[in-house]
Amino acid sequence: MGCSPLFAGVEYVWEALGRLEEFLRERIAEKRAAGELVLGRVAPGAWIGENVYVAPEAVVEPGAYIMGPAWIGRGAVVRHAAYVRENVWIGEYAVVGHATEVKGSIFLDRAQAPHFNYVGDSILGYGVNLGAGTRLSNLKNDASPITIKLSSGEEIPTGRRKLGGILGDEVKTGCNTVANPGTLIGPRTLVYAGAVLRGVYPGDSIIKVRQVQETVERQPEPSPPGGVSVGM
């Protein structure tokens, strides 16, 4: 079954996030009643809360902190120094990496946030990979409700004050990508490193970032007395 009930009958995909807390509570209660809360491998030095399910073959590395409620699916890995906060679903063989923080989010199977990522109130589709340092921001500076703005000019109110990114299946982001609150990216789209995203992007696309660079001659500085100069 996985987390498919979260999406049943929704009009907009982000509505699944509003169902996440109750869904986790019910599923974890079932596992607790069956005495099956922690079935995977939790290394010494990891910390997990009482409302956390760890499936068979899942691995929680030393130094990881899982607050819960959280569901860690079969074969998933929560790496050293990861911070998994409240209301998080991590699908099968997904990865929450070193120094990554996740809150109020859904990782579908094989989604990865492997290095220095922030994923807040977001949905990562199947096989998504976030480049190192990618941040999915979930709160506007003025904390006003988030509206999805389509390319047609139509605006769709989400009714949410916090909403991060919705990334379709197999989206890949380059290092240090930043997605503003309420960013939607269609499946299989690739994002260049250093992109700053907002709005809605189609699937099967490449989001390019073109830097303007200029190399100028640097005037040499005098070496300090007794210093060594190394040329190229």
MITOR-628489 format. One record per residue: x, y, z of N, C-alpha, C in turn; residue in three letters; residue number from 1. Coordinates in steps of 0.02 Angstrom, whole numbers, plus 50000, padded with zeros to 5 digits. Atoms other than C-alpha are relative to their C-alpha. Layout:
<lumlums>
LUMLUM  n_xx  n_yy  n_zz  ca_xx  ca_yy  ca_zz  c_xx  c_yy  c_zz  r  k
LUMLUM  X  Y  Z  X  Y  Z  X  Y  Z  ALA  NUM
...
</lumlums>
This chain:
<lumlums>
LUMLUM  n_xx  n_yy  n_zz  ca_xx  ca_yy  ca_zz  c_xx  c_yy  c_zz  r  k
LUMLUM  50041  49939  50000  50000  50000  50000  50043  50063  50000  MET  1
LUMLUM  49957  49941  49996  50140  50121  50043  49961  50060  50025  GLY  2
LUMLUM  50035  49939  49980  50080  50299  50057  49948  50022  49949  CYS  3
LUMLUM  50049  49981  50053  49960  50295  49909  49935  50027  50027  SER  4
LUMLUM  50062  49970  49975  49807  50330  50020  50004  50075  50012  PRO  5
LUMLUM  49992  49928  49990  49879  50502  50053  49977  50040  49940  LEU  6
LUMLUM  50014  49965  50062  49848  50548  49872  49931  49984  49970  PHE  7
LUMLUM  50064  50022  50028  49680  50463  49844  49949  50057  50003  ALA  8
LUMLUM  50055  49952  50003  49548  50586  49786  50020  50073  50009  GLY  9
LUMLUM  49981  49930  49992  49652  50745  49806  49991  50037  49934  VAL  10
LUMLUM  50003  49958  50060  49624  50888  49685  50069  50026  49982  GLU  11
LUMLUM  49932  49975  50010  49798  50959  49707  50048  49957  50042  TYR  12
LUMLUM  49955  50049  49969  49948  50853  49752  50022  50022  50070  VAL  13
LUMLUM  49976  49977  49934  50001  50962  49900  49950  49985  50055  TRP  14
LUMLUM  50050  50016  49949  49838  50917  49988  50019  49937  50039  GLU  15
LUMLUM  49977  50060  49965  49922  50751  50033  50037  50018  50064  ALA  16
LUMLUM  49962  49980  49941  50031  50845  50157  49954  50012  50059  LEU  17
LUMLUM  50047  49987  49947  49878  50895  50257  49973  49936  50032  GLY  18
LUMLUM  50022  50064  49974  49836  50711  50281  50055  49961  50035  ARG  19
LUMLUM  49941  50040  49980  50010  50657  50331  50001  49984  50075  LEU  20
LUMLUM  49995  50011  49928  50002  50678  50520  49953  49944  50023  GLU  21
LUMLUM  50048  50052  49979  49844  50574  50544  50018  49932  49970  GLU  22
LUMLUM  49982  50062  50033  49901  50444  50418  50058  49965  50037  PHE  23
LUMLUM  49944  50028  49963  50065  50420  50510  49978  49973  50068  LEU  24
LUMLUM  50023  50021  49934  49979  50410  50678  49965  49932  49996  ARG  25
LUMLUM  50037  50063  50007  49864  50271  50617  50046  49942  49982  GLU  26
LUMLUM  49956  50054  50022  49999  50170  50529  50048  49979  50055  ARG  27
LUMLUM  49952  50016  49947  50122  50182  50673  49965  49965  50058  ILE  28
LUMLUM  50038  50034  49947  49987  50133  50799  49989  49927  49983  ALA  29
LUMLUM  50008  50070  50022  49956  49975  50697  50064  49961  50012  GLU  30
LUMLUM  49936  50034  49990  50140  49931  50702  50016  49991  50074  LYS  31
LUMLUM  49987  50006  49928  50152  49966  50888  49957  49944  50030  ARG  32
LUMLUM  50044  50053  49974  50003  49854  50924  50025  49931  49982  ALA  33
LUMLUM  49972  50064  50022  50089  49715  50827  50070  49987  50027  ALA  34
LUMLUM  49933  50008  49973  50253  49743  50919  50054  50003  49947  GLY  35
LUMLUM  49955  50000  50058  50341  49787  50757  50026  50070  49984  GLU  36
LUMLUM  49980  49931  50013  50404  49965  50778  50069  50006  49969  LEU  37
LUMLUM  49931  49993  50024  50591  49943  50751  50023  49931  49975  VAL  38
LUMLUM  49980  50063  50031  50634  49803  50630  50065  50006  49961  LEU  39
LUMLUM  49937  49990  50035  50782  49880  50540  50058  50007  50048  GLY  40
LUMLUM  49939  49994  49959  50957  49917  50602  50011  50072  50021  ARG  41
LUMLUM  49988  49934  49971  50978  50065  50718  50068  49997  50035  VAL  42
LUMLUM  49932  50003  49974  51162  50097  50754  50004  50034  50068  ALA  43
LUMLUM  49988  49965  49938  51225  50144  50927  50017  50073  49987  PRO  44
LUMLUM  49988  49929  50009  51226  50332  50945  49946  50035  49960  GLY  45
LUMLUM  50059  49970  50032  51069  50359  50841  49946  50009  50053  ALA  46
LUMLUM  50055  49988  49953  50916  50429  50928  49935  49999  49962  TRP  47
LUMLUM  50065  50002  50032  50738  50386  50880  49945  50009  50053  ILE  48
LUMLUM  50056  49989  49956  50576  50445  50960  49954  49940  50004  GLY  49
LUMLUM  50045  50057  49988  50436  50333  51020  49950  49989  49944  GLU  50
LUMLUM  50047  50007  50055  50327  50366  50868  50036  49996  49933  ASN  51
LUMLUM  49960  50010  50060  50449  50305  50737  49998  49926  49981  VAL  52
LUMLUM  49998  50068  50026  50433  50149  50629  50061  49993  49955  TYR  53
LUMLUM  49940  50014  50040  50593  50076  50556  49990  49931  49969  VAL  54
LUMLUM  50018  50062  50035  50556  49943  50425  50060  49953  49993  ALA  55
LUMLUM  49945  50046  50013  50659  49787  50389  50046  50026  49945  PRO  56
LUMLUM  49947  49980  50047  50822  49820  50295  50016  50074  50002  GLU  57
LUMLUM  49983  49929  49992  50816  50005  50341  50060  50007  50046  ALA  58
LUMLUM  49941  49987  49959  50973  50078  50419  49998  50071  50026  VAL  59
LUMLUM  49993  49934  49969  50988  50222  50541  50071  50004  50028  VAL  60
LUMLUM  49929  49997  49983  51170  50273  50558  50013  50037  50065  GLU  61
LUMLUM  49983  49965  49938  51259  50337  50715  49993  50076  49992  PRO  62
LUMLUM  50006  49927  50001  51219  50517  50757  49937  50026  49966  GLY  63
LUMLUM  50063  49978  50029  51054  50522  50663  49949  50014  50056  ALA  64
LUMLUM  50052  49982  49951  50907  50602  50756  49933  49999  49965  TYR  65
LUMLUM  50066  50006  50030  50730  50550  50714  49949  50016  50054  ILE  66
LUMLUM  50047  49978  49949  50602  50647  50815  49934  49962  49995  MET  67
LUMLUM  50064  50032  50010  50444  50573  50740  49942  50047  50015  GLY  68
LUMLUM  50016  50062  50034  50310  50538  50702  50036  49994  49932  PRO  69
LUMLUM  49964  50011  50063  50407  50462  50558  49996  49927  49981  ALA  70
LUMLUM  50001  50067  50028  50401  50311  50445  50062  49992  49957  TRP  71
LUMLUM  49939  50013  50038  50566  50242  50381  49990  49934  49963  ILE  72
LUMLUM  50020  50058  50039  50528  50121  50240  50055  49949  49990  GLY  73
LUMLUM  49954  50056  50012  50609  49958  50192  50060  50022  49958  ARG  74
LUMLUM  49939  49985  50037  50790  49979  50139  50020  50072  49999  GLY  75
LUMLUM  49981  49929  49998  50791  50166  50172  50061  50009  50045  ALA  76
LUMLUM  49941  49985  49959  50947  50245  50247  49994  50071  50027  VAL  77
LUMLUM  49995  49935  49967  50953  50388  50372  50071  50006  50024  VAL  78
LUMLUM  49928  49999  49989  51134  50439  50375  50021  50042  50061  ARG  79
LUMLUM  49970  49964  49944  51248  50512  50507  49982  50074  49998  HIS  80
LUMLUM  50015  49929  49991  51194  50683  50572  49938  50024  49963  ALA  81
LUMLUM  50065  49981  50029  51027  50680  50481  49952  50020  50056  ALA  82
LUMLUM  50049  49977  49951  50885  50770  50572  49931  49992  49969  TYR  83
LUMLUM  50067  50014  50025  50713  50697  50538  49951  50023  50054  VAL  84
LUMLUM  50045  49970  49951  50581  50802  50624  49931  49967  49997  ARG  85
LUMLUM  50067  50028  49994  50394  50779  50643  49967  49990  49932  GLU  86
LUMLUM  50043  50014  50057  50275  50703  50515  50039  49992  49935  ASN  87
LUMLUM  49958  50015  50059  50394  50626  50389  49988  49929  49978  VAL  88
LUMLUM  50005  50067  50030  50366  50480  50272  50060  49991  49954  TRP  89
LUMLUM  49942  50017  50041  50525  50404  50199  49985  49933  49967  ILE  90
LUMLUM  50019  50060  50036  50484  50277  50064  50056  49948  49995  GLY  91
LUMLUM  49953  50055  50006  50572  50116  50020  50063  50021  49961  GLU  92
LUMLUM  49935  49988  50031  50758  50131  49979  50014  50074  49986  TYR  93
LUMLUM  49987  49928  50004  50752  50319  49999  50059  50017  50046  ALA  94
LUMLUM  49941  49980  49962  50897  50416  50076  49990  50070  50030  VAL  95
LUMLUM  49994  49936  49966  50905  50555  50205  50072  50005  50022  VAL  96
LUMLUM  49927  50002  49994  51087  50604  50203  50029  50042  50056  GLY  97
LUMLUM  49962  49964  49949  51220  50683  50311  49981  50074  50001  HIS  98
LUMLUM  50016  49930  49989  51171  50853  50383  49938  50022  49961  ALA  99
LUMLUM  50064  49984  50033  51001  50845  50296  49945  50005  50053  THR  100
LUMLUM  50057  49991  49955  50847  50910  50387  49936  49992  49961  GLU  101
LUMLUM  50064  50014  50032  50673  50848  50343  49944  50012  50049  VAL  102
LUMLUM  50057  49985  49957  50508  50908  50412  49936  50000  49960  LYS  103
LUMLUM  50066  49997  50030  50326  50876  50366  50000  49981  49927  GLY  104
LUMLUM  49989  50014  50071  50374  50792  50202  49990  49926  49983  SER  105
LUMLUM  50009  50067  50027  50345  50639  50093  50056  49986  49950  ILE  106
LUMLUM  49951  50026  50048  50487  50546  50007  49969  49937  49970  PHE  107
LUMLUM  50020  50061  50032  50420  50422  49881  50060  49954  49992  LEU  108
LUMLUM  49946  50050  50003  50522  50265  49850  50059  50025  49960  ASP  109
LUMLUM  49936  49986  50032  50705  50291  49804  50014  50075  49991  ARG  110
LUMLUM  49983  49928  50000  50698  50480  49828  50061  50011  50045  ALA  111
LUMLUM  49939  49989  49963  50863  50549  49892  50012  50074  50014  GLN  112
LUMLUM  49975  49934  49979  50914  50704  49990  50065  49986  50037  ALA  113
LUMLUM  49942  50034  49971  51091  50643  50020  50052  50043  50035  PRO  114
LUMLUM  49945  49960  49973  51201  50791  50068  49976  50072  50015  HIS  115
LUMLUM  50009  49930  49981  51166  50952  50166  49937  50031  49969  PHE  116
LUMLUM  50062  49976  50029  50986  50972  50109  49951  50022  50054  ASN  117
LUMLUM  50058  49984  49958  50833  51055  50185  49937  49984  49960  TYR  118
LUMLUM  50062  50019  50033  50665  50978  50141  49943  50013  50049  VAL  119
LUMLUM  50053  49981  49955  50519  51064  50225  49932  50000  49965  GLY  120
LUMLUM  50069  50001  50025  50334  51026  50192  49999  49990  49924  ASP  121
LUMLUM  49988  50012  50071  50380  50952  50024  49982  49928  49982  SER  122
LUMLUM  50010  50068  50026  50348  50800  49915  50053  49986  49947  ILE  123
LUMLUM  49951  50022  50048  50488  50710  49824  49974  49938  49966  LEU  124
LUMLUM  50025  50057  50038  50430  50594  49686  50050  49943  49997  GLY  125
LUMLUM  49958  50059  50007  50502  50424  49644  50066  50017  49967  TYR  126
LUMLUM  49934  49992  50031  50689  50428  49612  50026  50070  49996  GLY  127
LUMLUM  49973  49932  49999  50711  50614  49644  50069  50000  50033  VAL  128
LUMLUM  49935  49992  49969  50890  50664  49683  50015  50074  50008  ASN  129
LUMLUM  49982  49931  49986  50935  50828  49767  50075  50006  50003  LEU  130
LUMLUM  49929  49988  49996  51110  50892  49734  50019  50030  50068  GLY  131
LUMLUM  49976  49976  49935  51217  50939  49884  49981  50073  50010  ALA  132
LUMLUM  50017  49931  49984  51155  51096  49969  49934  50025  49973  GLY  133
LUMLUM  50066  49980  50025  50984  51098  49885  49953  50013  50059  THR  134
LUMLUM  50048  49982  49947  50854  51186  49993  49931  50009  49970  ARG  135
LUMLUM  50070  49990  50020  50666  51173  49973  49967  50042  50055  LEU  136
LUMLUM  50025  49953  49950  50609  51327  50068  49924  49994  50006  SER  137
LUMLUM  50072  50012  49989  50436  51316  50145  49962  50058  50031  ASN  138
LUMLUM  50034  49944  49966  50397  51486  50223  50023  50066  49970  LEU  139
LUMLUM  49983  49934  50027  50389  51659  50145  50024  50046  50056  LYS  140
LUMLUM  49973  49954  49949  50478  51801  50233  49945  50034  50040  ASN  141
LUMLUM  50055  49967  49963  50312  51882  50278  49950  49949  50028  ASP  142
LUMLUM  50042  50054  49974  50234  51713  50324  49929  50000  49974  ALA  143
LUMLUM  50067  49998  50029  50085  51746  50212  49983  49934  49965  SER  144
LUMLUM  50020  50062  50033  49984  51603  50133  50032  49994  49931  PRO  145
LUMLUM  49964  50012  50062  50067  51523  49983  49951  49987  49943  ILE  146
LUMLUM  50041  50006  50060  49990  51537  49811  50043  49971  49944  THR  147
LUMLUM  49965  50028  50058  50040  51432  49660  49983  50042  49939  ILE  148
LUMLUM  50010  49956  50058  50064  51544  49509  50018  49962  49936  LYS  149
LUMLUM  49989  50036  50062  50043  51459  49341  50026  50047  49946  LEU  150
LUMLUM  49974  49959  50054  50125  51518  49180  49945  50038  49964  SER  151
LUMLUM  50057  49966  50031  49952  51566  49116  49979  50063  50038  SER  152
LUMLUM  50019  49944  49958  49940  51694  49255  49949  49981  50054  GLY  153
LUMLUM  50048  50023  49950  49812  51593  49353  50035  49988  50066  GLU  154
LUMLUM  49973  50011  49933  49841  51587  49540  49955  49952  50038  GLU  155
LUMLUM  50037  50050  49962  49790  51439  49648  50019  50007  50073  ILE  156
LUMLUM  49983  49997  49929  49780  51470  49835  50006  49930  50030  PRO  157
LUMLUM  49990  50066  49970  49849  51323  49933  49968  49995  50068  THR  158
LUMLUM  50025  50002  49932  49777  51373  50100  50052  49982  50052  GLY  159
LUMLUM  49946  50019  49956  49946  51335  50175  50048  50058  50010  ARG  160
LUMLUM  49948  49950  49986  50067  51452  50261  50069  49971  49988  ARG  161
LUMLUM  49936  50034  50012  50205  51323  50243  49991  49948  49945  LYS  162
LUMLUM  50000  50048  50055  50233  51232  50079  50066  50007  49964  LEU  163
LUMLUM  49934  49998  50032  50401  51186  50006  49995  49985  49926  GLY  164
LUMLUM  50000  50018  50071  50432  51102  49839  49962  49935  49988  GLY  165
LUMLUM  50031  50061  50024  50333  50972  49744  50040  49979  49938  ILE  166
LUMLUM  49955  50022  50054  50456  50876  49634  49975  49934  49972  LEU  167
LUMLUM  50025  50061  50033  50393  50749  49508  50053  49946  49997  GLY  168
LUMLUM  49955  50058  50003  50469  50578  49481  50064  50016  49960  ASP  169
LUMLUM  49934  49998  50032  50655  50574  49437  50024  50071  49984  GLU  170
LUMLUM  49970  49933  50004  50685  50762  49452  50069  49997  50031  VAL  171
LUMLUM  49932  49996  49973  50870  50798  49480  50019  50074  50005  LYS  172
LUMLUM  49978  49931  49991  50935  50961  49553  50076  50002  50008  THR  173
LUMLUM  49929  49990  49990  51114  51025  49543  50014  50028  50069  GLY  174
LUMLUM  49980  49976  49934  51212  51078  49695  49977  50072  50012  CYS  175
LUMLUM  50018  49932  49977  51152  51230  49793  49940  50030  49963  ASN  176
LUMLUM  50064  49976  50026  50984  51242  49707  49957  50023  50058  THR  177
LUMLUM  50047  49976  49950  50858  51345  49805  49931  50006  49968  VAL  178
LUMLUM  50069  49994  50024  50671  51323  49778  49960  50042  50049  ALA  179
LUMLUM  50042  49958  49958  50559  51460  49844  49937  49962  50019  ASN  180
LUMLUM  50060  50036  49979  50400  51409  49937  49950  49992  49943  PRO  181
LUMLUM  50051  50013  50050  50270  51328  49826  50026  49988  49930  GLY  182
LUMLUM  49972  50015  50066  50386  51278  49683  49979  49930  49979  THR  183
LUMLUM  50020  50065  50029  50320  51137  49571  50044  49986  49940  LEU  184
LUMLUM  49957  50021  50056  50435  51041  49452  49973  49935  49973  ILE  185
LUMLUM  50027  50060  50032  50368  50915  49328  50051  49944  49996  GLY  186
LUMLUM  49956  50058  49998  50440  50739  49313  50056  50003  49949  PRO  187
LUMLUM  49940  50011  50043  50612  50702  49240  50035  50065  49980  ARG  188
LUMLUM  49967  49937  50015  50663  50885  49236  50067  50003  50037  THR  189
LUMLUM  49933  49991  49972  50847  50926  49268  50010  50074  50016  LEU  190
LUMLUM  49989  49932  49979  50901  51083  49361  50075  50012  50007  VAL  191
LUMLUM  49929  49983  49995  51073  51164  49340  50017  50021  50072  TYR  192
LUMLUM  49976  49979  49935  51177  51197  49495  49991  50075  50010  ALA  193
LUMLUM  50005  49929  49983  51148  51362  49583  49936  50034  49979  GLY  194
LUMLUM  50062  49969  50023  50973  51390  49515  49958  50023  50060  ALA  195
LUMLUM  50049  49976  49952  50847  51493  49613  49932  49995  49966  VAL  196
LUMLUM  50062  50019  50034  50673  51427  49573  49939  50030  50035  LEU  197
LUMLUM  50065  49982  49973  50496  51490  49595  49948  49986  49946  ARG  198
LUMLUM  50054  50011  50048  50330  51448  49515  49996  49927  49978  GLY  199
LUMLUM  50014  50067  50026  50288  51299  49405  50043  49987  49938  VAL  200
LUMLUM  49956  50018  50056  50408  51210  49286  49974  49935  49968  TYR  201
LUMLUM  50027  50059  50033  50356  51082  49155  50046  49939  50008  PRO  202
LUMLUM  49961  50061  49999  50414  50902  49151  50044  49994  49938  GLY  203
LUMLUM  49956  50015  50057  50548  50833  49034  50035  50062  49973  ASP  204
LUMLUM  49967  49937  50017  50642  50998  49036  50068  50005  50033  SER  205
LUMLUM  49937  49983  49966  50812  51069  49082  49996  50073  50020  ILE  206
LUMLUM  50001  49931  49975  50816  51224  49191  50073  50022  50005  ILE  207
LUMLUM  49930  49981  50006  50979  51310  49144  50014  50066  50037  LYS  208
LUMLUM  49975  49938  49970  51077  51442  49237  50063  50020  49963  VAL  209
LUMLUM  49941  49976  50037  51200  51546  49136  50033  50056  50038  ARG  210
LUMLUM  49962  49948  49966  51330  51642  49233  50040  50041  49950  GLN  211
LUMLUM  49956  49957  50039  51421  51789  49159  50066  50006  50038  VAL  212
LUMLUM  49936  50000  49967  51604  51769  49202  50051  50041  49961  GLN  213
LUMLUM  49946  49961  50030  51753  51880  49169  50064  49987  50038  GLU  214
LUMLUM  49936  50011  49969  51934  51840  49203  50046  50058  49982  THR  215
LUMLUM  49956  49943  50011  52050  51988  49225  50068  49986  50031  VAL  216
LUMLUM  49933  50010  49973  52235  51999  49260  50004  50029  50070  GLU  217
LUMLUM  49990  49977  49931  52280  52013  49442  50070  50029  50006  ARG  218
LUMLUM  49935  49969  49991  52419  52132  49484  50036  49965  50058  GLN  219
LUMLUM  49964  50036  49948  52553  52040  49582  50013  50044  50061  PRO  220
LUMLUM  49984  49966  49938  52578  52087  49763  50072  49982  50019  GLU  221
LUMLUM  49930  50015  49980  52755  52101  49831  50001  49945  50053  PRO  222
LUMLUM  49992  50053  49951  52812  51947  49926  50029  50028  50064  SER  223
LUMLUM  49970  49977  49937  52851  51971  50110  50073  49981  50003  PRO  224
LUMLUM  49929  50017  49995  53034  51970  50157  50009  49927  50019  PRO  225
LUMLUM  49987  50070  49986  53098  51793  50153  49946  49953  49975  GLY  226
LUMLUM  50054  50042  50023  52939  51731  50072  50019  49960  49939  GLY  227
LUMLUM  49989  50044  50057  52929  51598  49938  49945  50013  49949  VAL  228
LUMLUM  50048  49988  50054  52845  51633  49770  49993  49936  49959  SER  229
LUMLUM  50013  50060  50040  52763  51488  49678  49961  50022  49939  VAL  230
LUMLUM  50034  49982  50061  52719  51520  49496  49969  49940  49966  GLY  231
LUMLUM  50031  50054  50040  52622  51421  49368  50028  50002  49930  MET  232
</lumlums>
